[in-house]
């Protein structure tokens, strides 16, 4: 196996979870993972394996942010052209909770959302989060703390409105 294949096998699922948490869309997350490894293959200098995950997550975040900037210029489809619901009779409670959590996560500011995902989903330390986000460890701690507070507040508010 070559180095890129080894990195892909080791970190692709982590990059996917991070991308899914950022964008909330499975297809877009898969695209971000693909683009991350293409960029690694075509542009990356030699990287150390102990810092590979943080480096890959930084590439994934930048890919997400670039895509978000491009989407600002897009125009939504009119309601008359929207696809009908595939399950009009309702969904399972677990599905509702997951959708609520993803929606609340999506409402967080991007920097806080990225920091929280890196900490909770990937188990990175604040030093690694700071390196991936281009900030200080103290700022990374603050972002994670604020994200947790805002997420809990949003989920509590959603629970009261049901």
NUVO-731068 format. One record per atom (N, C-alpha, C): x, y, z; atom name. Coordinates in steps of 0.001 Angstrom, whole numbers, plus 500000, padded with zeros to 6 digits. Layout:
<recs>
REC      c1      c2      c3  atome
REC       X       Y       Z     CA
...
</recs>
This chain:
<recs>
REC      c1      c2      c3  atome
REC  500846  498805  500000      N
REC  500000  500000  500000     CA
REC  500882  501245  500000      C
REC  500401  502267  499286      N
REC  501149  503514  499306     CA
REC  500658  504397  500453      C
REC  501323  505525  500654      N
REC  501006  506405  501781     CA
REC  499589  506967  501714      C
REC  499143  507374  500529      N
REC  497803  507956  500389     CA
REC  496741  506909  500712      C
REC  496931  505703  500221      N
REC  495965  504641  500502     CA
REC  495914  504335  501995      C
REC  497056  504321  502638      N
REC  497107  504083  504075     CA
REC  496369  505189  504826      C
REC  496623  506434  504440      N
REC  495930  507563  505079     CA
REC  494424  507484  504831      C
REC  494046  507116  503612      N
REC  492620  507011  503300     CA
REC  491959  505937  504158      C
REC  492549  504771  504213      N
REC  491962  503679  505003     CA
REC  491863  504046  506488      C
REC  492835  504783  506979      N
REC  492888  505117  508396     CA
REC  491950  506272  508759      C
REC  491808  507263  507858      N
REC  491137  508502  508264     CA
REC  489884  508875  507470      C
REC  489530  508151  506440      N
REC  488390  508545  505603     CA
REC  487089  508610  506400      C
REC  486860  507647  507282      N
REC  485608  507660  508043     CA
REC  485558  508850  509008      C
REC  486684  509222  509575      N
REC  486716  510390  510469     CA
REC  486470  511674  509693      C
REC  487071  511772  508523      N
REC  486863  512958  507683     CA
REC  485399  513022  507257      C
REC  484809  511872  506930      N
REC  483399  511836  506541     CA
REC  482493  512308  507679      C
REC  482708  511797  508896      N
REC  481875  512213  510035     CA
REC  481993  513708  510276      C
REC  483208  514226  510171      N
REC  483424  515661  510358     CA
REC  482689  516446  509278      C
REC  482821  516026  508030      N
REC  482161  516721  506924     CA
REC  480645  516646  507060      C
REC  480125  515498  507457      N
REC  478686  515358  507645     CA
REC  478198  516285  508751      C
REC  478965  516395  509802      N
REC  478590  517319  510882     CA
REC  478607  518764  510437      C
REC  479530  519115  509552      N
REC  479597  520484  509066     CA
REC  478441  520818  508140      C
REC  478165  519936  507183      N
REC  477201  520286  506143     CA
REC  475827  519666  506357      C
REC  475745  518571  507111      N
REC  474443  517962  507377     CA
REC  473851  517190  506207      C
REC  474616  516961  505155      N
REC  474112  516273  503969     CA
REC  475093  515166  503583      C
REC  474591  513945  503516      N
REC  475447  512781  503255     CA
REC  476178  512889  501915      C
REC  475460  513261  500869      N
REC  476077  513379  499547     CA
REC  477163  514442  499513      C
REC  476869  515587  500123      N
REC  477857  516667  500167     CA
REC  479068  516248  501000      C
REC  478823  515510  502085      N
REC  479931  515038  502928     CA
REC  480825  514076  502150      C
REC  480223  513208  501364      N
REC  481015  512288  500541     CA
REC  481866  513066  499528      C
REC  481274  514117  498945      N
REC  482018  514962  498011     CA
REC  483192  515650  498698      C
REC  482966  516115  499924      N
REC  484034  516784  500679     CA
REC  485174  515805  500956      C
REC  484843  514567  501319      N
REC  485876  513562  501578     CA
REC  486684  513317  500304      C
REC  485989  513150  499201      N
REC  486684  512911  497929     CA
REC  487606  514070  497594      C
REC  487078  515272  497703      N
REC  487871  516458  497382     CA
REC  489056  516596  498337      C
REC  488866  516247  499590      N
REC  489954  516316  500575     CA
REC  491122  515434  500159      C
REC  490829  514210  499784      N
REC  491911  513298  499417     CA
REC  492503  513620  498045      C
REC  491699  514180  497146      N
REC  492255  514636  495865     CA
REC  493229  515779  496110      C
REC  492833  516708  496962      N
REC  493735  517823  497282     CA
REC  494998  517335  497971      C
REC  494848  516368  498851      N
REC  496020  515801  499513     CA
REC  496956  515181  498479      C
REC  496393  514455  497543      N
REC  497174  513769  496525     CA
REC  497866  514743  495577      C
REC  497175  515818  495204      N
REC  497715  516726  494189     CA
REC  498527  517882  494738      C
REC  498291  518261  495979      N
REC  498932  519485  496479     CA
REC  499760  519333  497740      C
REC  499580  518254  498449      N
REC  500158  518176  499792     CA
REC  501662  517914  499763      C
REC  502362  518611  500636      N
REC  503756  518228  500872     CA
REC  503746  516945  501698      C
REC  504875  516424  501966      N
REC  504947  515222  502809     CA
REC  504460  515601  504206      C
REC  503523  514829  504731      N
REC  502996  515124  506070     CA
REC  503326  513975  507002      C
REC  503430  514306  508272      N
REC  503705  513294  509281     CA
REC  502411  512566  509621      C
REC  502501  511277  509867      N
REC  501289  510515  510154     CA
REC  500652  510911  511479      C
REC  501421  511434  512416      N
REC  500812  511831  513690     CA
REC  499994  513108  513554      C
REC  500233  513904  512524      N
REC  499456  515121  512306     CA
REC  498537  514996  511106      C
REC  498465  513811  510506      N
REC  497692  513627  509277     CA
REC  496211  513919  509483      C
REC  495616  513447  510559      N
REC  494187  513651  510762     CA
REC  493851  515134  510874      C
REC  494605  515864  511662      N
REC  494342  517302  511795     CA
REC  494496  518004  510444      C
REC  495502  517608  509679      N
REC  495729  518187  508358     CA
REC  494562  517879  507420      C
REC  494106  516627  507412      N
REC  492980  516239  506565     CA
REC  491692  516959  506968      C
REC  491471  517107  508266      N
REC  490266  517796  508734     CA
REC  490306  519278  508373      C
REC  491500  519870  508392      N
REC  491631  521269  507966     CA
REC  491313  521402  506477      C
REC  491778  520458  505664      N
REC  491460  520479  504228     CA
REC  489947  520327  504031      C
REC  489340  519400  504768      N
REC  487894  519174  504653     CA
REC  487110  520427  505041      C
REC  487530  521084  506088      N
REC  486841  522307  506516     CA
REC  486966  523391  505463      C
REC  488150  523556  504900      N
REC  488332  524562  503850     CA
REC  487510  524224  502616      C
REC  487413  522954  502284      N
REC  486586  522523  501155     CA
REC  485126  522866  501426      C
REC  484660  522601  502633      N
REC  483286  522942  503016     CA
REC  483043  524446  502905      C
REC  483960  525238  503451      N
REC  483793  526692  503420     CA
REC  483796  527230  501991      C
REC  484656  526691  501127      N
REC  484673  527117  499723     CA
REC  483355  526789  499039      C
REC  482813  525611  499309      N
REC  481525  525228  498734     CA
REC  480399  526098  499241      C
REC  480455  526453  500511      N
REC  479418  527322  501078     CA
REC  479442  528706  500436      C
REC  480647  529203  500175      N
REC  480759  530501  499495     CA
REC  480174  530431  498086      C
REC  480403  529317  497383      N
REC  479844  529151  496036     CA
REC  478325  529067  496084      C
REC  477780  528380  497091      N
REC  476323  528208  497177     CA
REC  475583  529501  497496      C
REC  476260  530491  498017      N
REC  475587  531764  498304     CA
REC  475018  532394  497035      C
REC  475621  532056  495907      N
REC  475164  532616  494638     CA
REC  474019  531820  494025      C
REC  473668  530678  494600      N
REC  472604  529841  494063     CA
REC  471237  530371  494479      C
REC  470235  530048  493668      N
REC  468861  530472  493916     CA
REC  468038  529221  494213      C
REC  467223  529232  495278      N
REC  466434  528044  495607     CA
REC  465314  527802  494590      C
REC  464919  526523  494464      N
REC  463803  526175  493592     CA
REC  462497  526661  494188      C
REC  461548  527039  493349      N
REC  460225  527398  493875     CA
REC  459559  526167  494498      C
REC  458663  526383  495440      N
REC  457982  525287  496130     CA
REC  457233  524386  495160      C
REC  456730  524938  494083      N
REC  455968  524136  493122     CA
REC  456828  523072  492449      C
REC  458145  523240  492450      N
REC  459044  522277  491831     CA
REC  459687  521318  492829      C
REC  459424  521513  494106      N
REC  460053  520676  495133     CA
REC  459495  519261  495084      C
REC  460323  518287  495417      N
REC  459903  516890  495439     CA
REC  458973  516649  496627      C
REC  457990  515782  496469      N
REC  457096  515487  497598     CA
REC  457820  514679  498666      C
REC  457304  514727  499874      N
REC  457867  513944  500969     CA
REC  457780  512460  500636      C
REC  458814  511715  500945      N
REC  458804  510289  500644     CA
REC  458061  509478  501708      C
REC  457841  510051  502875      N
REC  457124  509358  503941     CA
REC  456157  510336  504605      C
REC  455016  510597  503994      N
REC  454103  511612  504530     CA
REC  453418  511203  505831      C
REC  453428  509918  506172      N
REC  452747  509465  507379     CA
REC  453540  509698  508661      C
REC  454748  510203  508538      N
REC  455552  510486  509736     CA
REC  456797  509621  509804      C
REC  457677  509969  510696      N
REC  458943  509252  510861     CA
REC  459074  508766  512292      C
REC  460032  507918  512493      N
REC  460278  507403  513838     CA
REC  460806  508503  514740      C
REC  460573  508352  516030      N
REC  461010  509346  517004     CA
REC  462524  509545  516976      C
REC  463268  508461  516820      N
REC  464726  508580  516752     CA
REC  465141  509449  515574      C
REC  464448  509290  514473      N
REC  464745  510081  513273     CA
REC  464480  511561  513553      C
REC  463398  511874  514269      N
REC  463090  513264  514618     CA
REC  464166  513858  515522      C
REC  464593  513087  516508      N
REC  465635  513592  517402     CA
REC  466937  513825  516658      C
REC  467285  512907  515766      N
REC  468507  513072  514975     CA
REC  468409  514308  514083      C
REC  467285  514467  513429      N
REC  467101  515637  512568     CA
REC  467145  516928  513384      C
REC  466547  516913  514558      N
REC  466574  518092  515428     CA
REC  467993  518424  515853      C
REC  468744  517379  516218      N
REC  470127  517598  516644     CA
REC  470969  518120  515490      C
REC  470800  517545  514297      N
REC  471563  518015  513134     CA
REC  471168  519441  512751      C
REC  469880  519745  512869      N
REC  469427  521102  512567     CA
REC  470017  522100  513569      C
REC  469987  521738  514841      N
REC  470556  522612  515868     CA
REC  472058  522771  515658      C
REC  472724  521694  515298      N
REC  474159  521748  515017     CA
REC  474427  522663  513824      C
REC  473582  522569  512815      N
REC  473737  523402  511627     CA
REC  473518  524884  511877      C
REC  472802  525224  512940      N
REC  472552  526630  513273     CA
REC  473716  527275  514016      C
REC  474631  526461  514517      N
REC  475783  527014  515227     CA
REC  476694  527746  514256      C
REC  477380  528769  514712      N
REC  478388  529403  513856     CA
REC  479416  528369  513413      C
REC  479899  528479  512200      N
REC  480771  527464  511612     CA
REC  481985  527153  512475      C
REC  482654  528156  513009      N
REC  483847  527935  513816     CA
REC  483557  527124  515073      C
REC  482438  527406  515710      N
REC  482044  526671  516905     CA
REC  481631  525245  516543      C
REC  480883  525105  515443      N
REC  480448  523781  515003     CA
REC  481664  522900  514685      C
REC  482627  523463  513960      N
REC  483829  522698  513601     CA
REC  484606  522299  514852      C
REC  484775  523219  515783      N
REC  485510  522919  517012     CA
REC  484817  521834  517825      C
REC  483499  521922  517939      N
REC  482742  520920  518691     CA
REC  482857  519542  518041      C
REC  482733  519483  516729      N
REC  482848  518199  516033     CA
REC  484237  517600  516189      C
REC  485253  518435  516102      N
REC  486616  517932  516266     CA
REC  486833  517377  517669      C
REC  486251  518025  518656      N
REC  486411  517596  520045     CA
REC  485579  516356  520360      C
REC  484288  516412  520050      N
REC  483367  515353  520459     CA
REC  483440  514142  519535      C
REC  483364  514374  518248      N
REC  483299  513259  517312     CA
REC  484663  512636  517037      C
REC  485698  513452  517043      N
REC  487021  512953  516695     CA
REC  487953  512834  517892      C
REC  487544  513353  519050      N
REC  488339  513213  520260     CA
REC  489660  513951  520228      C
REC  489749  515002  519417      N
REC  490996  515752  519344     CA
REC  491164  516624  520578      C
REC  492404  516842  520955      N
REC  492717  517750  522048     CA
REC  492645  519195  521557      C
REC  492676  520109  522493      N
REC  492533  521520  522121     CA
REC  493704  522018  521280      C
REC  494883  521468  521502      N
REC  496048  521844  520676     CA
REC  495805  521441  519224      C
REC  495306  520213  519026      N
REC  495040  519726  517668     CA
REC  493894  520494  517022      C
REC  492871  520805  517799      N
REC  491753  521598  517278     CA
REC  492265  522961  516837      C
REC  493088  523568  517668      N
REC  493650  524879  517339     CA
REC  494451  524811  516040      C
REC  495236  523755  515864      N
REC  496027  523606  514641     CA
REC  495124  523444  513424      C
REC  494066  522659  513561      N
REC  493159  522425  512435     CA
REC  492371  523680  512067      C
REC  492034  524498  513059      N
REC  491212  525688  512814     CA
REC  492031  526965  512674      C
REC  493331  526866  512879      N
REC  494181  528045  512743     CA
REC  493960  529066  513841      C
REC  493860  528589  515077      N
REC  493616  529482  516211     CA
REC  494470  529016  517386      C
REC  494257  529597  518545      N
REC  495009  529205  519736     CA
REC  494241  528138  520513      C
REC  494933  527370  521360      N
REC  494225  526377  522173     CA
REC  493163  527009  523080      C
REC  493436  528172  523598      N
REC  492449  528860  524437     CA
REC  491195  529217  523657      C
REC  491382  529707  522447      N
REC  490231  530043  521598     CA
REC  489466  528780  521208      C
REC  490181  527682  521013      N
REC  489523  526414  520686     CA
REC  488637  525969  521848      C
REC  489147  526113  523080      N
REC  488356  525771  524270     CA
REC  487083  526608  524352      C
REC  487233  527894  524092      N
REC  486083  528800  524149     CA
REC  485054  528407  523093      C
REC  485510  528099  521891      N
REC  484582  527708  520827     CA
REC  483812  526441  521182      C
REC  484508  525460  521733      N
REC  483839  524214  522118     CA
REC  482825  524489  523224      C
REC  483211  525269  524205      N
REC  482310  525589  525316     CA
REC  481066  526319  524822      C
REC  481256  527351  524010      N
REC  480111  528102  523477     CA
REC  479213  527219  522619      C
REC  479817  526352  521824      N
REC  479033  525461  520969     CA
REC  478174  524526  521815      C
REC  478740  523992  522887      N
REC  477970  523103  523755     CA
REC  476798  523840  524393      C
REC  477054  525047  524867      N
REC  475974  525816  525486     CA
REC  474870  526138  524487      C
REC  475248  526602  523301      N
REC  474243  526962  522285     CA
REC  473473  525738  521801      C
REC  474158  524622  521635      N
REC  473495  523406  521181     CA
REC  472482  522935  522223      C
REC  472880  522925  523479      N
REC  471965  522511  524549     CA
REC  470757  523445  524614      C
REC  470996  524730  524459      N
REC  469903  525712  524495     CA
REC  468931  525486  523341      C
REC  469456  525277  522154      N
REC  468593  525064  520980     CA
REC  467787  523772  521107      C
REC  468419  522714  521587      N
REC  467707  521451  521736     CA
REC  466631  521552  522812      C
REC  466918  522283  523870      N
REC  465910  522486  524917     CA
REC  464736  523284  524373      C
REC  465011  524317  523599      N
REC  463959  525131  522996     CA
REC  463106  524287  522045      C
REC  463742  523448  521251      N
REC  463012  522579  520319     CA
REC  462155  521591  521084      C
REC  462654  521091  522202      N
REC  461891  520144  523009     CA
REC  460640  520774  523606      C
REC  460714  522050  523942      N
REC  459561  522744  524515     CA
REC  458510  523059  523468      C
REC  458928  523224  522211      N
REC  457960  523592  521171     CA
REC  457227  522382  520605      C
REC  457638  521192  520960      N
REC  456958  519976  520460     CA
REC  455713  519711  521192      C
</recs>
